[in-house]
Amino acid sequence: MPTRSDIIAMAHRLIGVLSADETPTADQDAFAGDVLDSIYVEMISSQGLAISWPLSETPQKALMGLAHILASDIAGHYSRAYLPRSAGVARLRAALISDDRPGASDYADGFVISQGQTSPTLVFALSPKSTVLTGATVVFNMRDEYGNVVINGASATIVTATGTPTVSYTFTAADTRNVGRFRADFGVTYADSSTDTFPDVEKIRVFVVDPMGGTEDQLDAIGDYF
């Protein structure tokens, strides 16, 4: 069972401060430990996660989520670039909260696209499966991490109308011109003119990364953990 020290060590390895066979120094452990304690409290109070275990008895499934959040929070201290914090939060939530919505696991850690690029296409399966998109129109919306509108009502595509209703959106170069983290959803207007939003609460996380800034290399390096 992972311990508090294991989380701290993993976070330092994720940002490249420690190699696999190295352990944190006393100063590194103390600094990261204080940050980790704050994260632990935040995840319970702000994220509403049902965490009843101490950090010294962390479940294996929660190790990487906590390590990614910690790595994001301490990366600046070492002048290192790292993944957005929300990716770690999403991973932790996915590990601790049961979610059987179609497509939810695909976006647990976010959709990643390079700055200025138009591919890959974001594909999302709607829930519940009883949703019928026959005769409907779909649009895509996205806001940045501060709530500013980036994409408003852009035309989206219905991939599958019934069975497992699925929609998609292909970004334009203008959509991805700015590096950052975003939250997105699909708006549906049904044949009877009623409307709905998917997902309604837990939005799709979109990360626009700088292909020259090392973020994609980091994604490749930790890909086995996702």
Secondary structure, DSSP 8 states (H G I E B T S, - for coil): ---HHHHHHHHHHHTTSS-TT----HHHHHHHHHHHHHHHHHHHHTS-----S-GGG--HHHHHHHHHHHHHHHGGGGT-----HHHHHHHHHHHHS----TTTGGGTT-EEEETT---S-EEEE-SSTT---TT-EEEEEEEETTS-EEEEEEE-EEEESSSS-EEEE---TTTTSS-EEEEEEEEEE-TTS-EEEESSSS-EEEEEE-TTTTHHHHHHHTGGG-
